[in-house]
Amino acid sequence: MRPPIPTGTTLQNRYRVLSVLGQGGFGRTYLSEDQGRFNELCALKELIPAQGGAYALDKSKELFQREAQILYQIQHPQIPQFRATFEEDQRLFLVQDYVEGQTYRTLLEQRQVQGLAFSEAEVLQLMRQLLPVLAHIHSKGIIHRDIAPDNIMLRQQDGKPVLIDFGVVKELATRFQSPNLTVQNTTVGKPGFAPSEQMQSGRAYPSSDLYSLAVTAVVLLTGREPQTLLDDTTLTWYWQRWVTVSSGFAQVLNKMLSYRPGDRFQSVAEVVQALQSPTPTNYTTPPYQPSAQTAAPSTPDVSHMATMAVGRRLDPLPVTASPHRAAPIVPAPRSSVWDDPLAVVAIGLGLVVLTGVGTWAVVRAVLNNQPSPSPTPTLTASFSPTPTFSPTPTPKPTNEPVAYSQNLDLSPDTKATKTGSLRSNETVSYILAGEQGQQLSAVISGEGVLMTVLGPNRQPLSGQSNRVSLWQGTLPYTGNYYIQLSPVKGLDKSDYRLDVNLRSAVTPSPTPTPTTPSPSPSPSAPSIQIHRVRFEAGQTATTVSDRASPQVTHRYLVRATEGQIFKAAVRDGSVTLNLSSPDGQPIQAATNVLSWEDQLPMSGTYQIDVIAAQDTNFSLDISIRN
């Protein structure tokens, strides 16, 4: 395996490597600075094929570009945005957005130290926030293949889970396992988290991702690894021994954990419906079949008791008859009342009478319950050749594009802020009058909305101005400029905030011509070392220390929210501070200062540059409070 790229290396004359974020058998991930997007942080993913050589590189590059086209289709705010691919020094790279936060594996380990795990409410919320993300990628025929706590990040910016590290790159790396580059079945996925069909044959379905999501859920609930929750001999999950959750939630998870793909939920929609059901179906327990010893006696449909004749008791016969009286006639015994014709007739007449009375009572009750009849109104119908009503217009499809515009009254050296919401089919353009040479900066804040800056010719300005979140530059013409906002695909509605700053044109001062020019060596620009400031749990202040020199500038990146009070102050050392706002503009009152404190006008990542005229050790206090 080739060694990592040294820190400070610039690739493609654009991406400056800052550090190594992670490394595995399939490649490395670097934290980099995109100098073509105002030093925006990004993640570079390097693919390391199993085989070397020119042919292997060509085949890797071919498949790499093919899979990059698939990743390009994924545009969701909870998935790092794919930016580009490139090759340099026989290395293949993917460029994606950098997500600042912690993985759920790290969060779980932090809780395990305290003997805790995630609650049912937390895991249920995580699933409800991730299921729409899976629905989005599954609708495009893409399977993640590697869902696990390590590949789900809790984004610091908004507290939402972000799905990272798709198995595409790993699958590519495993395609080259033989000298002749024969494509082999892949086994992408973490043991215990990936289902058997994926690990054994390389096949993956939407239900495979749902299986991995359920394994992730029970691991977060129990704080135990899958190998300790699954019986390998019976393929039965015993996670409920270690945690108690509601019966409905447990049933949903157990169905997602089914060994056979056909026994699981087949789509995200089915899982969502099951989670929303107040009385979910019992997915795991078969219908109860009582045994012979415990079965309760049931009421038979037909009686099995012996039939007994019912009649009056007969008088005993006299032993002798009187000579003067005739012997009494004794009726023959009857087996039942139905043997007596008179009884049968009497019973039939009784039934007829009862039927008539019952029918009369029912009809009377029905009539009494009906509302009292009201006089029948006389309807006068008038007919005319032309109908007096107008047909209901056919509603337009809700996804028909809707575009509207709004003038932005912005004078030079002033700022303007616009907020609003956009639906999936809406586009808004803010129009402002600009003059050649003026400086324009625009920042869009919010998940799911991007902007395109158009010139008077209605074409995107040169450089990175199409579907970006930040743009700044010099206006090339005089006329109306358009800042066009449009939502990211896959979102029904997105909120946004637009901050626009217009500055006067800078008139260059004449440069005097030296009478005796003498070449002077231009000092090399100092290198920049970037540090991300993180606060401990529950803390709002921290102190950082390092050593500065004229050749090295230490840049501290601090994530803050609009309205918070931000303070930076030098505690020790002969250094000064330069602060910049998230749009890359220097803060005028925070240039070459020892201390600065103010309420923040916008949300984003602020920069603190530590400048030193000589080698010195320094300490810096940084705090953020509401």
C-alpha positions in Angstrom: 0.0 0.0 0.0 1.3 3.4 -0.9 2.1 5.8 1.9 -0.4 8.6 2.9 -0.2 11.9 1.1 1.9 14.4 3.2 0.1 17.1 5.0 0.2 20.4 3.1 0.2 18.8 -0.3 -2.0 20.5 -2.9 -3.7 18.2 -5.4 -5.1 19.4 -8.7 -3.8 22.9 -7.8 -6.9 23.1 -5.6 -7.3 20.6 -2.8 -4.8 21.2 0.1 -4.5 18.1 2.4 -4.8 19.0 6.0 -4.9 15.6 7.8 -5.9 12.0 7.5 -9.4 11.4 8.8 -9.4 7.6 8.5 -7.7 4.6 6.8 -8.8 1.1 5.9 -8.0 -1.7 3.5 -9.9 0.0 0.7 -8.5 3.5 0.9 -8.0 6.6 3.0 -10.0 9.7 3.7 -8.3 13.1 4.0 -9.5 16.4 5.4 -8.8 18.9 2.8 -9.2 22.6 2.0 -10.9 23.4 -1.3 -9.1 26.5 -2.4 -11.5 26.9 -5.4 -14.4 27.3 -3.0 -13.0 29.9 -0.6 -11.0 27.3 1.4 -14.2 25.3 2.2 -13.4 22.1 4.0 -14.0 18.9 2.1 -13.3 15.1 2.3 -11.0 13.4 -0.2 -11.6 9.7 -0.5 -8.7 7.8 -2.1 -9.3 4.4 -3.7 -6.5 1.8 -3.3 -7.1 -1.1 -5.8 -5.9 -4.5 -4.7 -3.8 -5.0 -7.8 -1.2 -2.6 -9.3 -0.2 -1.9 -12.8 -1.3 0.3 -15.6 -4.1 -2.0 -16.7 -5.5 -2.3 -13.2 -5.5 1.4 -12.9 -7.3 1.9 -16.2 -10.0 -0.6 -15.2 -10.3 1.0 -11.8 -10.6 4.4 -13.3 -13.3 3.2 -15.7 -15.4 1.6 -12.9 -14.6 4.5 -10.6 -16.2 7.0 -13.1 -19.2 4.8 -13.6 -19.9 4.6 -9.9 -19.2 8.3 -9.5 -22.1 8.9 -11.8 -24.3 6.9 -9.4 -23.1 8.9 -6.4 -23.7 12.1 -8.4 -27.4 11.3 -8.5 -27.7 11.3 -4.7 -28.6 14.8 -3.6 -29.9 14.7 -0.1 -29.1 17.1 2.8 -28.3 14.1 5.1 -25.8 12.6 2.7 -22.4 14.3 2.0 -22.7 16.0 -1.4 -20.5 14.4 -4.1 -18.4 17.0 -5.7 -15.9 15.6 -8.2 -13.4 12.8 -9.1 -9.9 13.1 -10.3 -6.7 11.2 -10.8 -3.2 12.3 -9.7 0.0 10.4 -9.5 -1.9 7.2 -10.3 -4.2 7.7 -7.4 -8.0 7.9 -7.7 -9.9 10.4 -5.6 -13.6 11.2 -4.7 -14.4 14.7 -3.4 -17.3 15.0 -1.0 -18.6 17.5 1.6 -17.0 17.4 5.0 -19.3 16.6 7.8 -18.4 17.9 11.2 -19.6 15.8 14.1 -19.2 12.4 15.8 -20.2 9.0 14.7 -22.7 7.0 16.6 -20.0 4.5 17.4 -18.1 7.3 19.2 -21.3 8.4 21.0 -22.1 4.9 22.1 -18.5 4.4 23.5 -18.9 7.6 25.4 -22.0 6.3 27.0 -20.7 2.8 27.7 -18.0 4.4 29.9 -20.8 5.5 32.1 -22.6 2.2 31.9 -25.3 3.7 29.6 -26.7 3.1 26.1 -29.3 4.8 23.9 -32.9 5.0 24.9 -35.9 3.7 22.9 -37.0 7.2 22.1 -33.5 8.2 20.8 -33.2 5.1 18.6 -36.8 5.5 17.3 -36.0 9.1 16.4 -32.8 8.0 14.7 -34.7 5.5 12.6 -37.4 8.0 11.6 -34.7 10.5 10.5 -32.8 7.9 8.5 -35.6 6.0 6.8 -36.4 8.9 4.4 -32.7 9.0 3.4 -32.8 5.2 2.6 -36.1 5.8 0.7 -34.3 8.4 -1.4 -31.4 6.3 -2.4 -33.5 3.1 -2.9 -35.7 5.0 -5.3 -32.6 5.5 -7.4 -31.7 1.8 -7.3 -28.8 2.5 -4.9 -28.1 0.3 -1.9 -25.8 1.6 0.9 -24.5 -1.8 1.9 -22.6 -0.7 4.9 -25.0 0.8 7.5 -23.5 0.6 11.0 -22.9 3.0 13.9 -19.5 3.8 12.4 -21.1 5.2 9.2 -23.8 7.4 10.8 -22.6 10.8 12.0 -24.5 13.1 14.3 -23.9 16.4 12.5 -22.9 19.2 14.9 -24.5 21.9 12.9 -28.1 20.8 13.2 -28.1 17.6 15.3 -29.3 15.4 12.4 -27.9 12.0 11.5 -25.8 11.9 8.2 -25.2 8.7 6.3 -21.6 8.4 5.2 -19.2 5.9 3.5 -21.3 4.2 0.9 -20.1 0.7 0.0 -19.5 1.8 -3.6 -15.8 2.5 -3.3 -15.2 -0.6 -1.2 -17.1 -2.7 -3.8 -14.8 -1.3 -6.5 -11.7 -2.2 -4.5 -12.8 -5.8 -4.1 -13.5 -6.3 -7.8 -9.7 -6.8 -8.4 -8.8 -9.8 -6.4 -7.1 -11.9 -9.1 -4.1 -11.2 -11.4 -6.4 -11.2 -14.5 -8.7 -8.7 -12.9 -11.6 -11.1 -12.8 -14.6 -9.5 -11.2 -15.4 -11.4 -8.0 -18.5 -11.4 -5.8 -18.1 -8.7 -3.3 -18.5 -9.0 0.5 -18.9 -5.4 1.3 -20.4 -4.8 4.8 -19.4 -5.2 8.4 -19.7 -8.7 9.9 -22.7 -8.9 12.1 -24.3 -5.8 10.6 -24.7 -7.0 7.0 -27.2 -9.8 6.3 -26.2 -13.3 5.1 -27.1 -12.8 1.4 -24.8 -9.8 1.2 -21.9 -11.4 3.0 -22.1 -14.8 1.2 -23.1 -13.9 -2.4 -22.6 -10.1 -2.6 -26.2 -9.6 -3.5 -28.0 -6.7 -1.7 -31.5 -5.5 -1.7 -33.4 -2.6 0.0 -34.3 -5.1 2.7 -30.6 -5.7 3.2 -30.2 -2.0 4.3 -33.2 -2.3 6.5 -31.6 -5.4 8.2 -28.4 -3.4 8.9 -30.4 -0.5 10.2 -32.2 -2.8 12.7 -28.9 -4.3 13.8 -27.6 -0.8 14.4 -30.7 0.0 16.4 -30.3 -3.1 18.7 -26.6 -2.4 19.2 -27.3 1.2 20.3 -30.2 0.0 22.6 -28.2 -2.8 24.3 -24.6 -1.4 24.1 -23.5 -4.9 22.9 -22.1 -6.1 19.6 -24.1 -8.2 17.2 -22.1 -11.3 17.8 -23.3 -11.4 21.4 -26.9 -10.9 20.4 -27.3 -13.5 17.7 -27.2 -17.3 18.2 -25.2 -18.6 15.2 -26.7 -22.1 15.5 -30.3 -21.2 15.5 -30.0 -17.8 13.7 -32.1 -16.3 16.4 -31.7 -12.8 17.9 -31.8 -12.5 21.7 -31.3 -8.8 22.0 -34.5 -8.4 24.1 -32.7 -10.2 27.0 -30.7 -7.0 27.5 -33.2 -4.2 27.1 -36.9 -3.7 27.3 -38.7 -1.7 24.7 -42.4 -1.4 23.7 -43.9 -4.5 22.1 -44.8 -2.7 18.9 -41.2 -1.4 18.4 -39.7 -4.8 19.2 -42.0 -6.5 16.7 -40.9 -4.1 13.9 -37.2 -4.6 14.7 -37.6 -8.4 14.8 -39.2 -8.5 11.4 -36.4 -6.3 10.0 -33.9 -8.8 11.5 -35.4 -11.8 9.7 -32.8 -14.2 8.3 -34.6 -14.6 4.9 -34.9 -11.4 2.8 -38.5 -12.3 1.9 -39.6 -12.4 5.5 -38.4 -8.8 6.1 -40.1 -5.5 5.2 -39.5 -5.0 1.5 -39.5 -1.2 1.5 -39.0 1.8 3.7 -42.7 2.6 3.3 -43.7 -0.6 5.0 -41.4 0.1 8.0 -42.7 3.6 8.3 -46.3 2.3 8.2 -45.5 -0.3 10.8 -43.9 2.3 13.2 -46.9 4.5 12.8 -49.5 1.8 13.5 -50.9 2.1 17.1 -51.4 -1.7 17.3 -48.7 -3.3 15.1 -49.2 -6.8 13.8 -47.3 -9.5 15.7 -44.6 -10.2 13.1 -42.6 -12.8 15.0 -44.9 -14.9 17.2 -47.0 -17.6 15.3 -50.7 -18.0 16.2 -51.1 -19.6 19.6 -52.0 -23.3 19.5 -53.1 -24.7 22.9 -52.0 -28.2 23.8 -54.4 -31.0 24.8 -53.5 -30.6 28.5 -54.0 -26.8 28.6 -56.7 -26.2 26.1 -59.8 -24.6 27.6 -63.1 -26.4 26.9 -64.9 -24.7 24.0 -68.6 -24.4 23.6 -69.8 -27.1 21.1 -72.0 -26.2 18.3 -74.1 -29.4 18.7 -75.0 -31.0 22.0 -73.7 -34.5 22.6 -75.9 -35.2 25.6 -78.3 -38.2 25.4 -81.8 -37.3 24.2 -84.5 -37.8 26.9 -88.3 -38.0 26.3 -90.3 -35.4 28.2 -94.0 -36.0 29.2 -96.3 -36.3 32.2 -96.1 -39.2 34.6 -98.7 -41.9 34.0 -101.1 -43.1 36.7 -100.5 -46.7 37.7 -103.1 -49.2 36.3 -105.5 -50.6 38.9 -104.9 -54.2 39.9 -108.6 -55.2 39.6 -111.6 -53.6 37.8 -114.9 -52.9 39.4 -117.7 -55.1 38.0 -120.1 -52.1 37.9 -117.7 -49.6 36.1 -115.9 -49.9 32.9 -112.2 -49.9 33.2 -110.7 -46.5 32.5 -109.0 -45.9 29.2 -105.3 -45.3 29.7 -103.7 -43.3 26.9 -100.6 -44.9 25.3 -97.4 -43.4 26.5 -95.8 -40.8 24.2 -92.1 -40.3 23.6 -92.5 -36.5 23.2 -95.0 -33.7 22.9 -94.8 -33.8 19.1 -96.7 -37.1 19.1 -99.8 -35.2 20.2 -101.6 -33.7 17.1 -103.5 -31.2 19.2 -100.3 -30.0 20.8 -98.7 -29.6 17.4 -101.6 -27.5 16.2 -101.6 -25.4 19.3 -97.9 -24.7 19.1 -98.2 -23.8 15.4 -101.1 -21.3 16.1 -99.0 -19.8 18.9 -96.0 -19.3 16.7 -98.2 -17.6 14.0 -99.6 -15.2 16.6 -96.2 -14.4 18.1 -94.7 -13.9 14.6 -97.5 -11.4 13.7 -97.2 -9.5 17.0 -93.4 -9.4 16.6 -93.6 -8.1 13.0 -96.1 -5.5 14.0 -93.8 -4.3 16.8 -90.8 -4.1 14.6 -92.5 -2.1 11.9 -94.0 0.3 14.5 -90.6 0.9 16.1 -89.0 1.6 12.7 -91.8 4.1 11.8 -91.5 5.8 15.1 -87.7 6.3 14.6 -88.1 8.1 11.3 -88.2 11.9 11.3 -91.5 13.5 11.1 -92.5 14.1 7.5 -92.2 17.6 6.3 -94.1 19.2 3.6 -92.7 18.2 0.2 -91.4 21.4 -1.4 -92.5 22.2 -4.8 -89.5 22.4 -7.1 -89.6 24.7 -10.0 -87.1 23.7 -12.6 -86.0 26.2 -15.1 -83.9 25.2 -18.1 -81.9 27.4 -20.3 -79.8 26.5 -23.4 -76.6 27.9 -21.6 -75.8 26.2 -18.3 -75.6 28.7 -15.4 -72.6 26.9 -13.8 -69.0 26.9 -14.9 -67.0 23.7 -15.0 -64.4 23.2 -12.3 -61.0 23.9 -13.8 -58.6 21.0 -13.8 -56.0 21.6 -11.1 -52.5 22.1 -12.3 -49.9 19.5 -11.2 -48.3 20.5 -8.0 -44.8 19.8 -9.4 -45.2 22.3 -12.2 -42.2 24.7 -12.0 -43.0 28.1 -10.3 -40.6 31.0 -10.6 -40.9 34.5 -9.2 -38.6 37.4 -8.6 -38.1 40.2 -6.1 -36.1 43.4 -6.3 -33.3 43.8 -3.8 -32.7 47.5 -3.0 -29.1 47.4 -2.0 -26.8 50.5 -2.0 -23.0 50.3 -2.1 -21.4 49.5 1.2 -24.6 48.1 2.7 -25.9 44.6 3.5 -29.3 43.0 3.0 -30.8 39.8 4.5 -33.7 37.8 3.0 -35.4 34.8 4.5 -38.1 32.5 3.2 -39.1 29.0 2.2 -39.0 27.2 -1.1 -41.0 24.2 -2.2 -39.6 21.5 -4.4 -41.0 23.2 -7.6 -40.3 26.8 -6.7 -37.4 29.2 -7.7 -36.9 32.7 -6.5 -34.6 35.3 -8.1 -33.4 38.4 -6.2 -32.6 41.3 -8.6 -30.0 43.9 -7.7 -28.4 46.8 -9.7 -24.7 46.6 -9.8 -21.9 48.6 -11.4 -18.7 47.3 -12.9 -15.9 47.0 -10.3 -18.2 46.7 -7.3 -17.5 43.8 -4.9 -20.5 41.4 -4.3 -20.7 38.6 -1.7 -23.7 36.4 -1.2 -24.1 33.6 1.4 -27.0 31.2 1.5 -27.7 29.5 4.9 -30.1 26.6 5.4 -30.3 22.9 4.5 -31.4 22.1 1.0 -31.2 25.5 -0.9 -28.5 26.5 -3.3 -28.0 29.7 -5.3 -26.7 30.6 -8.8 -25.4 34.1 -9.5 -26.3 35.4 -12.9 -25.0 38.4 -14.8 -27.0 40.9 -16.8 -26.9 38.5 -19.7 -28.7 35.9 -17.5 -25.7 33.6 -17.6 -23.8 32.3 -14.6 -20.8 34.4 -13.7 -17.4 33.0 -14.4 -15.9 30.7 -11.7 -17.9 28.8 -9.1 -21.3 30.5 -9.3 -23.7 27.7 -10.3 -25.6 26.1 -7.4 -23.3 27.1 -4.6 -23.8 28.3 -1.0 -21.2 31.1 -1.1 -20.1 33.5 -3.9 -17.9 36.6 -3.8 -16.2 38.5 -6.5 -16.0 41.6 -8.7 -18.9 42.5 -10.9 -17.7 42.5 -14.5 -20.5 44.7 -16.0 -23.0 47.4 -15.1 -26.6 46.2 -15.0 -29.0 44.0 -13.2 -27.6 40.9 -11.5 -29.7 37.9 -10.4 -29.3 35.7 -7.3 -31.4 32.7 -8.2 -32.3 30.3 -5.3 -33.5 26.8 -6.0 -34.1 23.8 -3.6 -32.1 20.6 -3.6 -33.8 17.6 -5.2 -35.7 15.3 -2.8 -37.0 17.9 -0.3 -40.6 19.0 -0.2 -39.9 22.3 1.5 -36.7 24.1 2.6 -36.1 27.2 4.6 -33.3 29.6 3.7 -31.5 32.8 4.7 -29.7 34.9 2.1 -27.1 37.5 3.2 -25.9 39.9 0.5 -23.1 42.5 0.8 -22.3 45.1 -1.9 -19.2 47.2 -1.7 -18.1 50.2 -3.7 -15.6 49.8 -6.5 -12.0 50.2 -5.5 -10.2 52.8 -7.5 -6.6 51.7 -8.0 -4.0 54.3 -7.0 -1.3 55.0 -9.5 1.8 53.0 -8.9 5.0 55.2 -9.0 7.6 54.1 -11.3 10.9 53.5 -9.5 13.8 55.4 -11.0 16.3 52.6 -10.1 14.4 49.4 -9.8 16.2 46.7 -7.9 15.0 43.2 -7.6 14.0 42.2 -4.1 13.2 38.7 -3.0 9.5 38.2 -2.4 8.9 36.5 0.9 7.3 33.2 0.7 3.7 33.0 2.0 3.5 31.4 5.4 2.0 28.0 5.6 -1.3 27.6 7.4 -2.0 24.9 10.0 -5.7 24.4 10.5 -7.2 23.3 13.8 -10.9 22.8 14.6 -12.0 24.0 18.0 -14.2 21.6 19.9 -15.8 22.3 23.2 -16.2 19.6 25.9 -19.7 18.5 26.7 -21.5 21.3 28.6 -18.6 23.7 28.2 -18.7 27.0 26.2 -15.0 28.0 26.6 -11.6 26.5 25.9 -7.9 27.4 25.7 -5.6 26.4 22.9 -1.8 26.6 22.9 0.9 26.2 20.3 4.0 27.7 18.8 3.8 30.4 16.1 6.4 31.8 13.8 6.5 34.2 10.7 6.6 31.1 8.5 3.5 29.4 10.1 0.0 30.7 10.7 -2.2 28.8 13.0 -5.9 29.0 11.9 -8.6 28.0 14.3 -12.0 27.1 12.9 -15.0 27.7 15.3 -18.5 26.8 14.4 -21.0 29.3 15.8 -24.7 30.4 15.4 -26.1 33.8 14.6 -26.8 35.8 17.7 -24.2 34.1 19.9 -21.5 36.1 21.7 -18.1 35.1 20.3 -14.9 36.1 22.1 -11.2 35.4 21.3 -8.4 36.8 23.4 -4.6 36.3 23.5 -3.6 35.0 27.0 0.2 34.6 26.4 2.6 35.2 23.6 3.7 38.0 21.2 1.0 37.3 18.6 -2.0 39.1 17.2 -5.3 37.9 15.8 -7.1 38.3 12.5 -10.8 37.1 12.4 -12.9 36.3 9.3 -16.6 35.6 9.0 -18.1 32.5 7.4 -18.3 34.3 4.0 -14.5 34.6 4.0 -14.5 38.4 4.6 -12.2 39.8 7.2 -13.9 41.3 10.2 -12.8 44.9 10.1 -12.8 45.4 13.9 -10.9 42.2 14.4 -7.7 42.7 12.4 -4.3 42.7 14.2 -6.0 42.7 17.6 -5.2 41.1 20.9 -8.9 40.5 21.9 -12.2 40.7 20.1 -15.8 40.1 21.4 -19.1 40.7 19.6 -22.5 39.3 18.8 -22.3 37.2 15.6 -24.4 38.4 12.6 -24.6 35.1 10.8 -24.2 31.3 11.4 -21.2 29.4 10.1 -17.5 28.7 10.6 -15.4 31.6 11.8 -11.6 31.7 11.3 -9.1 32.9 13.9 -5.6 33.4 12.4 -2.7 33.7 14.9 0.0 36.0 13.4 3.5 36.2 14.9 6.5 38.4 13.9 8.9 36.1 15.6 9.0 32.6 17.0 7.0 32.5 20.2 4.7 30.2 22.2 1.2 31.4 22.7 -2.1 30.6 24.4 -5.5 31.7 23.2 -8.9 31.8 25.0 -12.0 31.1 22.9 -15.6 31.2 24.2 -19.1 31.2 22.8 -22.2 32.0 24.8 -25.8 32.7 24.1 
